[in-house]
Amino acid sequence: MNWISNYVRPKINSLFSRREVPENLWTKCPECGTMLFHRELSENLNVCTSCEHHMAITPRERFAALFDGGVFVEVPVPDPVIDPLAFRDQKKYPDRLKAAQKAAGEKEAMLVADGEVGRTPIIAAAQDFSFMAGSMGMYVGNAIVAAAERAVMLRRPLVLFAAAGGARMQEGILSLMQMPRTTVAVQMLNEAGLPYIVVLTHPTTGGVTASYAMLGDVQIAEPNALICFAGPRVIEQTIREKLPEGFQRAEYLLDHGMLDRVTHRKKLRDEIISILRMLMRQPQAIVADLPAPSR
Amino acid sequence: MAFGAAPTRCICRPGVSYSRGSQAGCTMTYLEFEKPLAEIEGKAEELRALARKNEAMDVEKEAVALDKKAADLLRELYKSLDPWRKCQVARHPDRPHCKDYIEALFTEYTPLAGDRNFADDPAVMGGLARFNDTPVVVIGHEKGHDTKSRIEHNFGMARPEGYRKAIRLMDLADRFGLPVITLIDTPGAYPGKGAEERGQAEAIARSTQKCLEIKVPLISVVIGEGGSGGAVAFATGDRVAMLEHSIYSVISPEGCASILWKDAEKMREAAEALRLTAQDLLKLGVIDRIIAEPLGGAQRNANAAMAAVGSEIALLLDELREKGPDLVPERRRKYLAMGAKGLAA
């Protein structure tokens, strides 16, 4: 530092307020460390162009890439009672919720949409890991029930993208009760004879894995996604030994018979179209006829 | 966020230290908050021991006064247990466990073992039995009562085999029209390597699903600790009852404290916030009944506690017997509607 930098810097900083400069033009891949330009990364559906690491993707980005022409209609989700337990840890739960809403720009941790994939009308639901770790509370339960009800009403399959740190602790026992609640939603689909496809993304853990996320007719996971009930840290503390490489990752689960497939994000859409059409006993999709997704 | 599984457990749990006193020849385990009670009861016992050695001494009057003081204190302590104390009582090692309930309330208990895939899980007991002559299927978590049996039963923490055994037993009950009674007492599902490899999450999900499918009455009683997903897998019943001092929670207070407060010592605050007591859960509409415990908790009078559970099960069975084909849709409606009103329910 010399007198120039001391003198000049504050002035220049004050001219360009932080907001005017896009902050995340570059993202560092947490796996291989490569710096990735934001446009390139989002064109590649948030998959690292150098090591194929699948980074988090918001439900909106996911749906834009999934649905024909990127077109979908949001399915309304009934609002639950806010803060049903009047929960308070170091912060009040409503304050945590508001902060999460501001940070994620979403109302809650799940988005439900109605649209077409390969001209097959479906209902899709996606969990938002950026919203309080995608945790499952009353709202997520309501979203899954709403998605299943709509699917049954319109006789459409449901495709669900799971991502969650587990249950929403601030909703206590009511978050736990979403396990049976969402299971009832899955049963509605089963009994209506409608396909229910689960795509497990990084990470899917706890009560979410132990309910709707493991009850799909077809279980697909994204590469290297952590999928578990108890997290690796808890297990290491319990058994006091180091866990093997790749433990609880998608490929490990596939090897242990817990999944049907591990599929790259860029191939998911075609695979979902193909599986759904077979389960619905519809003719094979004509690839050339399909409208391209929005990007 | 909350993982469904229990944190590491050892025989003596963190936050609960026991002091042992002796009463009428048998050993009584006192909880930390019962220490003053242990002192008074210990004094009365010492006095009586003295008198037995020295016949000339008459201490009965003083001993009776101490007894009365102890009884008053016990009543005072248990009148309004805070949530953290309830956790300690719910986990009390002397509380009657699943095995005791089965022996006391059922006849002709015929254990049925194995998941037909991998192993039998000793953390989950289950089989055919008669309840007041009615043939039923009974399933429950068993924690064990001493070091050896606790290790054998893995402290009531089930592995996937336990849930798959339960699924098999519920299927059996469904096929032959037998009501199912589940007794819940688990710190949570076992967080182990093999358990994960063999699909702990899937096993729990399928077990919960089975609870929602069977066309026979399903009655669940939380007799101690209802630990998260490991409990839900059996407790998704038509009617769920809880013993007065039992708990049912998405995560242990210690686990919640270490995640949200970043300090496992804040378990008192966490226990408070989680609303895990039977009283709060009834208000929330998560459970249907509270079964009163004898004064000082089920651990002080196991027979009375077990009898109370028995009469509640009998009542609930009668209530459900007439439902017939309405059972499954009603059970599903119940879980779909749950939590809609929060604490105002």
Interface residues (C-beta under 8 A of the other chain):
Chain A: P80 V81 D83 P84 L85 A86 F87 R88 D89 Q90 M132 A133 S135 M138 G141 V145 A164 G165 G166 A167 R168 M169 Q170 E171 G172 I173 L174 S175 L176 M177 M179 P180 R181 T183 V184 V186 Q187 T205 G206 G207 T209 A210 S211 Y212 A213 M214 L215 I227 C228 F229 A230 G231 V234 I235 Q237 T238 I239 E241 L243 F247 Q248 H256 G257 M258
Chain B: M1 A2 F3 G4 A5 P7 T8 A189 Y190 P191 G192 K193 A195 E196 E197 R198 G199 Q200 A201 E202 I204 A205 R206 T208 Q209 C211 L212 E213 S228 G229 V232 A233 T236 Y248 S249 V250 I251 C256 I259 L260 W261 E269 A270 A273 L274 R275 L276 L281 L284 V286 R332 Y335 L336 M338 G339 A340 K341 G342 L343 A344
